[in-house]
Amino acid sequence: MSAHDELDHYRSDRALGYRSWDSYRRRRPRTAGAAVVLTLSAGLLLAGPAAAPGLADDTGLTDSAVTVAWNDGTRDPDDPMYEDFKDLEVTVSQTRNLVNQGVRITWRGARPTVPGDRGVPNPPTKFGSHFLQIMQCWGDESGPTPQQCHFGSQNDPGGIDAFALWRLSSTRSTTPRDPLGSVDGSFRTRDGQLLPYEETRVFLNRNTTNEIPAAYTGPDGTGAIVFETLTSVDAPHMGCGQPVRGNDGTVTGESCWLVIVPRGSHHVDGSKAPYQTDTPFSPSYWRNRIQVRLDFDPVTNACPIGAEERLTLGSELAGAAMLSWQRKLCGDNGTVYGYSSVGDPEARRILASDTSPVGLAFTHRPVTGDPDIVHAPVAVSALTVAFHLEANRGERAGSVIRELRLTPRLLAKILTYSYQDTVPGGVWGSPDAQHVADAPRSLYADPEFQQVNPELVGLFNPNGSWPLLVVQGQSDAAWAVWEWIRADEEARAWLGGEPDEWGMTVNPHYADLDLDANGAQSFPQADLTSYQRPPAEYPYDVTSLRPQVGSLATAARMALTGDTGQRTTWDGQRQPPGYVSAERQLIGNRLILSLTDTVSAERYGLFQAALRNRAGEFVAPGVESMAAAVAAMEPGAAPGTLAFAPAVESPDAYPLTLVVHAAVDTAGDGDPAALGEYAHLLAYAADRGQDPGQAPGQLRPGYLPLPEELRETTRCVAEHLPGKDVARHCYGASGGGAQDPPAPSGAGTPGGGSAVPVAGDGTDGGIVPVSGPAADGTRGGGAAGTADPDGDGDDPAPSPPPSPQQVATVATPATSLGWTRWALVAAGLLGLLGLLAGPVLLRFGPRRTEL
């Protein structure tokens, strides 16, 4: 991944309004009163005034969706191009409250895309005529000019005339001249700077553009594509969302324009053309444009900078909800709530420490064994395999694939790097990759995949690669994916070493991890195979071929833009020579999967796979399927919680649905106002915070509003939290909280299914906490999960998530401590030594600067 891409991904996470706990701890003030730096208010780049709700419906449309007919009454029926576009209608799924996101664009009434004419010298092979060119522009109330449009990166989708990708008019002697004039390719920035064509390459290149140089129309005259909208953070030269303060003090964002230029079967002079040979900015083409106004949320801080803040942390599944709630709650000079995204196990360890500066953590699995910590459900989200697939073979070449089905075993094959294209040198026949020599080349080449997706057979290059983006580090999300896989009998058997019906076996490097018995809390990269191909001077490994990413949102955005993050291309000209990031996949040839959450998938407009549940049905995430999953859940391991239910045999349930709980430490941090402020947050979350929409305070698309029964629990917790009397009032006899480990998945639950071995105690996968409740019920502390015990800002904070290079800790069954108690004592002494030595060593360590 290039430095520019890394900055893009950083901005993407910052735009969500949070950063990592590791980032927070490096910036922690020294004063005890300001021991926590709030990450939400500092990173809020999407805030704005309240606006109309924009909940996406089943078609992906919001209430600000717009449909525009090309033939609006102003077109000339005598124009030779009139017949090409007279029935064209374009629908844009969202036009208000825009941020950096994906917007779905669909159309109908167009002529089917025609490949280039083979009789023409050097013909294009995919897009000859009848396609759409789509771009983002800035402009005044009347619309943009070509000089104001973000287009011309020459990002060839594979088979289109070169000048149709350029900003300037064709200079070929064989290309007809436009009788209405020509264009020079210059660009004018919003601040008035005029850049000649040669200088536009600074911001118009394959890895920064959001243009769609050619969008495919199917035989039925319809088409669809996802378009990424860029804010002033992503594209300062356009300034979309740049704050504008009105006379009444209201702050809005600068609007921009979406421009669609249809291309038919005519040259600029009206003569018939087997393929399009000039820029869409040529006046004869430009006058056929459709333009749609895009209203952006202002790119500004929602909450006062420097205000006193109440920190929360935990699961990224709560991130989008917290961003929205925080924007609303601080709007009227209310409490500013911070949020840092950390893995669920780390969040539970931080919360359980008696020196933690945080009193509320978001987590799926509860904190157990500490009577001072209470739980309340706050959100229902889900994990999803989102995808961006464009057919590159046959009559549908260039079309967007909207449906995909996956079994637990297929996902297990990807996550264990068991295909040739997931192992360095695997597709090249490397001697070091012989352990996958008999495996299918890719997911697409797997007979099991083709069996469950027969309509996709023949639409893709069989030698293509199908990367899956996953998040690094430990989380309940990763644990849930493995639990869903283990709940499936054939997937569990395959992980245990049994071949599938076609003879494929698990990558042997994963055999010793016992994933079939214990699952995992991360996605381990256990195959250390490396590969070196001349002229490279050293090999690359799996962390370069299949790099893991920092957040679920980043995984979704990279899928939208076709960014695999791979670093396997050797550049001998750079200094020093080394591997460089692969360019983004070509538009029209994107093949990329993303293991993300439903909120991020909705934000970036990605289609989502239907997963096979325990009842044998393929079900995609949605309001009804997620509600069915919640209805089937049993009480969790602590009062007020619901347990993940991957093995329930409900045919309508989406299997990767998760309830996010707020775990609150009622022992407090010495601040008497803390519990009252956390109670206020919970009360809002259970009430207006469950209203679907795009406005501040509302629940973003991708979440399921809490069922009323769960809301009642949260309201009760909020009411009794300040008095520390939650358990007596809010948790009934059947309100969860069994002290014994939960039953194995599929056993003793409605719908049954075969029993699955339990990984640990159902809370942290059998991993012994580094810090937390002591055996006698008192609160432990002073170990590696502790955040600055003495508040002087010099002590180590909780450890960051593991890097992609680290093989993840795998959950193991809970057993008697035996001799390991002495190992724990030794570990505690080492931790104490590290605690004392840390501040001294840090004086000599390298310094890291935040962007």
N, C-alpha and C positions, 0 to 999 in steps of 0.2 A: 504494500500500500504506500503510495507516494505521500510526501509530507503534506501536499495540498489535500489529499484524500483524508489523511489523519485529522487535519484541521476541520474538514467538512464533517467528519464523524463526531469530533469534539463539539462542533457547533450544534450538531443534531441533538446530542445529549443535553447540551446546555439549553437548547431551545425547549426541551421538555421540562426544564426548570429544576434540574438537580445535577449533582455530580457525585462521584464516588465518595465513600466514607474515607478512603485513603486521601483523597483530595482535601476533604474537610480537615483531617487531623494534621496535615502539613501546614494548614493556614490558621491553626487554633491560636487565639490570643493568649497571652500569659496571665491576664487577670482572672481570678476565680469567678468574678461576676459576669465575665464575658467569655466563659470557657468554651462556648460552642459558637461556631460561625454558622449562621443559617445559609443553606445552599439554595433554597428555593427563591428567595427574593433577589439574591445576587444574580441568579441565572435566568430570571424571568424575561424572556425575549418575545413572549407571545401575548402579553397582557393587553387588555383593551376594555372599552366600556361594554356594558351588557348589550347583547344583541339577540335577535330572534333565534329560537332553537333551530338546530340543524341536524336532527337525528336522521341517520341514513336508514332507508327502508330496505326491504329484501333485494331491491334492484341496485342498491348503492346510491340512490338519489336522496338528497336532502330537501328541505323546504325552500332552499334558494336555488334549486336546479333550474336551468334555463334550456328551452328548446328553440332553435332558430331555423327558419326555412330560408334556403338560399334565394328562392324565388319570392321575394318580399314585395313585389309590385314595382320595383325600380329597375329590374333587369330588362335588357333589350331582346325581344324575341327574335330579332333579325341577326343578332350576334351569332357567328358560327359556333361559339362555345355554349350557347343557350341550351341546346339539346343534351349536352354532357351533364349539366347540373340542375336542370329544371325541377327535379323531384327530390333533391338532396335536403335532408333535415338533420341537424346536429344537436345533440343533447349534452350539456355539461352538468355533471352531477352536483357540483357545489360552486357557488359564486360569491358567497359572503363568509366572513369570519375565517378567511384563509390564512394559513401559516405555511411553513415548509411541509408539504404533504403531497399525497397523490390525489388527483382528480380524475374520475373516469369520464371519458369522452366516447359517446356512442353515436352512430349515424345509420341512416337508412335512406333508401331511394337513390343510392349512388350506382354508377356503373361498376361492374366487377373489375378488379385489377387484372391487367393484361401484361404478361411478361414481354420483354423486349423482342423485337423482330430479328430473327436469326439471319435474315438476309442483309442486314445492315452491318458494315464493318465495325468490329469491336462493340457488339451490342450488349446492353445490359441483359441480365438473365432473369431478374425477379420483378422489378418494377419498370415496366415500359410505359404504360399509360393507365389512367384512372386510379389515382391514389390521392391521399390528402397529405399536405405538409402543415405542421402545427408548430406554433412558436408562442413565446411570451414576449410582450412588448410593454413599454410605458408610453404615455401620451396624455393629451388633454381630454376634455369632455367629448370631443368629436371623434376621438380615436387616434391611433398611432400612424406614423409614417414609416416607410421601410427603414429609415435611418434609426428608428427607435426600437427595433426588434432584435431579439436575441436569437440570431440564426446565422448559419454560415460556417459551422465548425468543420464541414466536410466529413461528417461522421457517416460514412457510406454504409447503409444497411445491407449491402451485398447485392449489387445489381441495379444501379441507377446511374444515369448520365452525370458526369462530374459537375457540369455547370448547373445542374438542377440542385446541387448542394451548396453552391457558392452564393455570396452576397452581391456580386457584381455581374453585369450582363456578359453573355457569352462573347468571346472574341474569335470564335471559329468562323472561317470564311464560308463554311457550309451551313451555318445556322442562320435562319432568316432573321432579319433585323425587325425589331419592334417598331411599328409606325408611330407609336405614342412616345418613344424615347428610350433612354437607357439609364442604368444606375451604376454608380461608381463603387458601391460596397462600403461606404463610410458609415460610422456609427456615432450618434450624438448621445452623450450621457445625460442623465437627468439634471446634473448641475451645469449643463451647457457646453461641456467640452466636446469638440468635434475630432474624432479619431479617423484617420485615413484607413483604408482597407487593410494595409499591411500591419497596422498596430492592433487590429481587433483580435488577432490570434492570442493576445495576452489573456483574454477572458473567454474566447470562443475556441475551445478545443474539445476533444472527445471526452475528456474526463471532467469537464466543468459544464458542458451544455445540457440543457433540458429540452432542446428542440427535438421534434419528431420529423426527420427528413422525408419519410415515406411511411404512410399508414395504409394497411391492406384492407381492401373491400372484398367480401366473399361473393360467391355466385348468386346469393340472394339479395345482393345490394346493401348488405349491412356490414358493420365493422365496429370494433371497440379497441380502445387502447387506454393506458393509464399515463397521465401526464403529471410530471413533478412541478409544482409551483415553487418558485424561488423568492425569498424575501430579500430585503436590503442587506441582511447578514450574509446571504449566499451570493448575491449579485448586486453589489453596491452601485454599479453603474446604472441599474434600472430603478433602484430605490423603492421597490414595492413594500408597503408597510411602514415606510419612514414616517415617524410621528408628525402630525399636523394638528396644531392647537387652534380651535375655533374661537370666535369672539366671545362665546359663552364659557370658555375654558375647557370645553370637551376636547379630548384628544382622540383623533382617528388616524388611520393609516392611509398612506398614499395608495390610491388605486392603480391597477395596471390593466392590461388587456390580454385576452387570449385570442389569437388570430389563426384561423384555419383557411389555407389557400387550397382549393380543390384543383387537381390537375386532371385534364381530360385527354382527348386524343387530337389536339390541335396545337400547331406552332403559334407563336405570338402574332404572326401575320394572318392567322385564320386558316392556313392550309393544314391538311391532315398530317398527323405525325405518328409514326409507329412507336416513338418513345419521346419523352419530354426532355428538351435539351437546353433549357435556360432557367435562370434563377426565378423563384416565385416573386421576387421584387420587380420584375419587368412589369411595366404599367399595364399591359394587356392581361397579365395573370393576376396582378395585385388587385385590380378592380373587381375580381370575382371573389374576393375574400369574404369570410364571415368573421365578425369580431364580437366578442363577448366581454363585457366589463367584469373585472375581478376585484372585489373589495377585500382588502387584507386587514387583519388585526394589526394595531400599531405595534411596532417593535420597540417596546419600552418596558420599564419596570412597573409592575402592578402595585408593589408595596414600597413604603418608604425605605430608602437605603439607610442602613445604620440603625434601624429600629430594633428595639429589644425583641428577641425572638424565642419561640418555644420549639425545640428541636424534636423531630421524629426521624425514624430511619426504618429500613427494612426492604421488603420485597419490591422489585420493580413493577410487579403487577398492580401495586397501589399508586405508582408514580403519576399517571395521567389524572387519576381522581384527585390526588393531593394537590397537584398543580391547579386544577380547576377550583377546588374548595378554598385553597389558600388565597387565590385571586379575589374570591368573593368575601371571605371573612376579614381580610385586611382592608377592604375597600372603604369601610366607614370608620377608619381609625381603630379597627379592632385588633385582636391578637395576630401577630405574624407567626405563622407556623412554618417551620423549616422541615425539609425532608432530604435525606441522603439515601441513595440506593446502595444497599449492601446485600450480600447473600443472606438467606433466611437463617442458616445455622449461626452465622456471625452475629446477626441481629439479636437472636435469642441469647447468645453468650454475653453480648454487651449489656442487654437489658438486665440479665440476671446478676451482673456484678454489682456489688454494693457501692462501688465508686463511679458507676456510670452516670454521665451527664444527661442521659436520655431517659425519659420516663415512659415513652410509648414506642413500640416497634410493630411494624406490619409483617405478618408472617402467616403462612398457611398452617403448618403444624405448630402446635402450641408449646409454650414453656411449661414444663411439668415439674412437680415436686416443690414448688414455691407458693405457699398460700397467699403471699402478698401480691402475686401477679394475677390479674383477672383478664378475661378475654371477651371480645364482642365482635361479631361479624360486621364488616364495613363495605365489602364489595364482592361481586362475583365476576370473575374473569375466566379465561381459559387459555391454554397453550394451543398453538396451531401450527401446522406446516403450511405456510404461505408460499406461493410460487409465482414466478414470472417466466412463463414458457411461451415461446413463439415458434410455430411450426416452420421448419426449414426444408421440407421435402414435399413434393406432390403439389396438387392444385391449391392446397391451403397454405402454401409457403408464405410466411409473413404474418399469418393470422395469430391472434392471441388465444391461447388455450384457457378455458374457463372452468373446467372440471378435471379433478384428479382424485384417484382413490388409492389409499395406502393401507396395508395391513401392519400389525405390530411387527411381524417378522421382517417385512421390507425395511421398516425404519431401523430395526436392530442391525440389519446388514450394513446400512449406511453408517450408523454410529460406531460399529466395530471395524470400520475400514476394511470391509471384506470384498469390495469390488476392486478390479484392477486399477481403475482411475483414481482410487483413494490412497494408493500406496505409491510412493516415489519409485519411478522406473517400472511400475506395473504394466503400463500400456506399451512400454518399449522392450519388454522381454528381459529386463535386467536379471542377472543371476541372483541378486539379493532379494528379488521380489518373486521368486518361484513359488512361495507359499500361497500366492493368489493367481498363479498361472492358469489354473483350471476354472477360476471364477469368471462370471460374466464381466465384460469390459466396464459396464456402468449399470446404474439402476435401470435405465431404459432397455438395456440388452438382457435384463433378467427375465426368464420365462414367467416367473411369478408376477412381475409387474405387468407384463403384456397380457397375462391371463385376466387380471382384474381391471385392466385399462385397454380393452381390445380396440376401442375407437381411436387410440393414439398410435397404433401400429402403422408404420409406414410414413409417419409425418415428420420424423426426425432422422438426422444423420446417425447411423448406428455407431459411428466412431466418436460421436460427441461426448463431452463430459457433463455430468449433472451434479455440480457441487451443492452441498447443504451447509448453510451458515448456522453455526450454533454458538452459544455464549459460553465463555470461559468461567471457571470458578464454581463453587458449591452453591446450590440453591435447592429449594423445595420444588422448583419447576423441573430441574433435571431429575430429581428423585421421582417426581410424579411420572415423567416419561418412562423411566425404567420400570416403575411399578405397573404401568399400563402394559408395557411389553411383557413383563413377567406374568401378568394375569392371563395371558393368552397361551394356551397349552403348546401349540406348535412353535411359537416364538421362544418359549422357555426351553423347550426341548432342543431347538436349534442352537441357542446360546450354550446349552450343556454339551454340545458336540455332535448331535444327530444331524445328518445331512437333510436338506429339503428334498422334495420329490425329484428334482433334477440333479441331485448330487452335490449341490453347493454346501460348503461347511463354513463355520465361523473362522475368521482370521485367528491362527493359532496363538498369536501374541495376546489374545484376550482370554485364552482358556484358563489361565491361572487367576483371573480376577473374580471368578465365581459369580458372574453377573446373573446367571440363572437363579442362584440361591439368594443373593444378597442385594442385587441391584447396585445403585451408586447414587451419589449426590452431585455428580458432575458428569461430563462427557470425556472420559480419559482418552488421551492420545498415546496408547501403549505400544504401538508399532513404531520402533525407532529406525526403520529402514531408511537409508539415504540413497541419493542417486546423483551421479555426476555425468554430464554429457558435454563433450567437447563443443566449444572451446572453454567451458567453465573451468576455473582453477580450483574449485572446491565444491562439494556436493550440497544439495539442499535436502531437508527432511520434511516430515509431515506437517510441521508447523508453518512451513512456507507453501506447501501444496494445498493444505486445507487449514488455513489459519482460523482460529476462533476469535470472536469479536467481544467487545466490552459490554454490550447491552442488547436487550431484545429489540429496542427501537433502532439501534444501529443495524442489526441484522435485517430488519424490514426495509430500511432505507437502501441498504446496499443491494437488496434483491430488486427493488424498484429500478435502480440505476444500472443494474447489470454489473455490479462491482464484486468480483469474487475475492478480492484482497490477496490473490496469489502473488508470490514472489519467486517465480521459477524461470524468469527470462534473464539470461546473462548479458550484461552490458560491459564489454571490455573497454569502452571509451570513457566511462566515468572514472573519477579518481576518488578513492581507489576503485578498481574494477569490482563488480559485485552483481548480485541479483537485484532486479528492479521490479516494481509492481506491474502486473499485467494491466493493460488498458481495459476499460469497461467493455463488456460484450457489445457487439454490434447490434444496433436497433434492427429488429426483424430476425435476430438470431440469438435472442437471450434465452438461456437455459439455466435457471438458478432457483434453488429452494431455500427457505429460511424457516428455522424453528424459532418462532417468535410468539408473541401474545396476540390475542384477538384485537386489542385496542390499537396496537402498532400496525397490525395488518390492515385494519380499517383506515387508519390515518394515512397510510401510504397506498391505499387503493388496491391492495393485492388480493387475488383470489385465494381461497383457502381449501385445502384438501378435505375430502370426506374420509374419516378414519373408521376402521372396522371396530365395533364395540363387542362386548362379551356376548351379546345376543346374535352376533354374526351379521349385523347390519352396518352398512357404510353411512355414516352420519357426519355432516359438516356442522361447524359451530354456528349457532344462531340463537335467537331468543327462546324458541320452543325447545330446542335440543338441550340448551344449557339449563333451562328450568326443569326439564325432565331429569337431568343429572342431579341437580340440587335436591329434588324431591326424593331421590333414591338414597341420599346420603344418610349415614348413621351418626349419632353423637361421637365427638372426637375424644381425645385422651385428656382433655381438660374441660371443665364446665364452660358452656357458652360457645363451643366450637363444633364444627362438622368435619367429619373425616373424608378424605379423598376416597372415591368409590370406583376404581377402574374395573372391578369384576362384576358389578351389578348387571343383571341380565334384563335391562330395560331396553327394548328395541329403539326407542326414540331418544335415548340419552347420548349426548356427546361425551366421549370418555375422558377427555382431558380438561374437564371443568373443575375449577378450583375456587373455594371460598377464601377470601383474604380476611384475616382477623387482626384486630388491634389488640395487642397485649400491653396492658398498662400496669406499671409498678406502683402500687398504692402505698408502698413504704416511702416513696417520694425521695427527692434529692435535697431536702431541707428547705425547699421553697414552698410555702403554704399555698401559693397561687397556682402551682403546677396542676394539681388535680382538677381544679375548677376550669382551667383553660383546656385541658384534655377533655373534660366532660363536655365543654361547649363544642369542641370539634366533633365528638361522637354524636352529640345531639343533632348537629347540622347534617352530618353524614347520613344519619338514619332518616332524615326528613327531606328537605329540599335538595340535599346532595344526591338523592336517588332519582331526581327528575332528569330524563334524557334530554340532551341538547348540546349545543356548541357554546352557549354563553357561559361566562364565569360562574362557577358554583354548580354547574350542571354536570351530569354524568355522560362522558364521551361515548360515541358509538364503539361497540366492542364489549362494553360491560353489560351485564344483565342487572337491572334494578333488583335490589334485595326483596325477596318475598316478605310479605307483611309479618309473618311469624319471626323472621330474623330481625326485622326492624324493631319489633317490640322488645326483643332481647337487648338490642343496642340502646334503645331509649331508656330502658330500665337501668342499664349499666351507667349511662350518662347521668341519670337522676341521682343514683346512690354512690357514685364514685367519690365526690368530695367528702362524704361521710364515712368512706371506707367500709360500707356495709352492703357490698354488692352481692356476695354469695348468698346471704340469707333471703334477699328479696328477689333476686333475678334468676337463680338457677334452681329449677325443681329437681325432684328425685331422679328424673330421667333426662336432665339437662346436660348430659355429657359428663366428662370428668372421671370416668372409671380409672382407678389408679393402676389397674393391670394393663399390660400392653393390649392394643386392639387385636381383634381376631385377624387371622391371615385373610388377605384379599380373597373374596369369593367364598369364604366359609362363615356360616352363621349370619349371613346378610340376606335380605330379600333377593330372590333370584338365584342365590347360591352360586354354583360353579365349583370347580375343583379348588382345593386348598392350595395356597401359595405360601412358600416359606416366608416368615416374617423377618425383615431386615431390622435388627435392633429392637428398640422399644417403641417404635412408631413416632418418635419425636425427632431424633437426630441420627437415625440409622445406626444406632449402636455405638457411635463415636462418643467417647467420654468427654464431657465439657471441660475446657481448660479452666474456666471459672464459672461460678454460679452458686446455687444453693448448696450449702454444706450438708453433710450427712445428718447432722443434728437439727436441721431445719433452720439454722441461722444462715445469714447471707455470706457467701464466700467472696473473696476478692484478692487483689494483689497479684493476679497471674496474667498470662498473656492476653486474656480477653478484656483486661481492664483499661479504661481510658483515663490516664492522668490522675492517679489516686489523690495526690496532694494539691492538684489544681494549679501547679506552677508552670504548666505548659512545657516542661522539659522531659516528661516521662513518656515511654512508648504508649501508643494508642493501639486499638485493635488491629491485628494483622490484616493486610489487604488480601483480596481474593488471589488465588494462585494464578501465575501467568500461564499462557497457553503452552509453554514449554514443560510445565510441571504436570506429571501424571497425577490425576486426581486421587484423593483418598477414597477408597471403596468401602461401602458400609459392610460391617461384619456382624454376625449375630451376637447379641448380648450374652455374656458368659460370666461365671464367677471370676472375681478379680484374681484370686490365687496369688501367684508370685508377682503379678503385674502391679499389686499395690505398692511394691517397693520401687518399681519403675516410675510409678506416678509420683512417689516422694522425690525421687531423683529429678524427675522432670520439673517438679515444683521448685527445687533448689536451683536448678539451672534457670528457670524462669525468673526467680528472685535475683540471681546474679545478673541476668540480662537487664532486669528492671533498673538495677543500680548502675550498671555499666553503660546502659544505653545513652544517657545524656552526654557522657564523656566521649564515647565513640562517635556520636553524631557530630561533635566538634571537628572531627577529622574526616568525616565522610563527604561524599560529593553532594552538592546542593542541586535541588531540582526546582525549576521555575515553572509556575503555572502559566498556561496560555492566557 
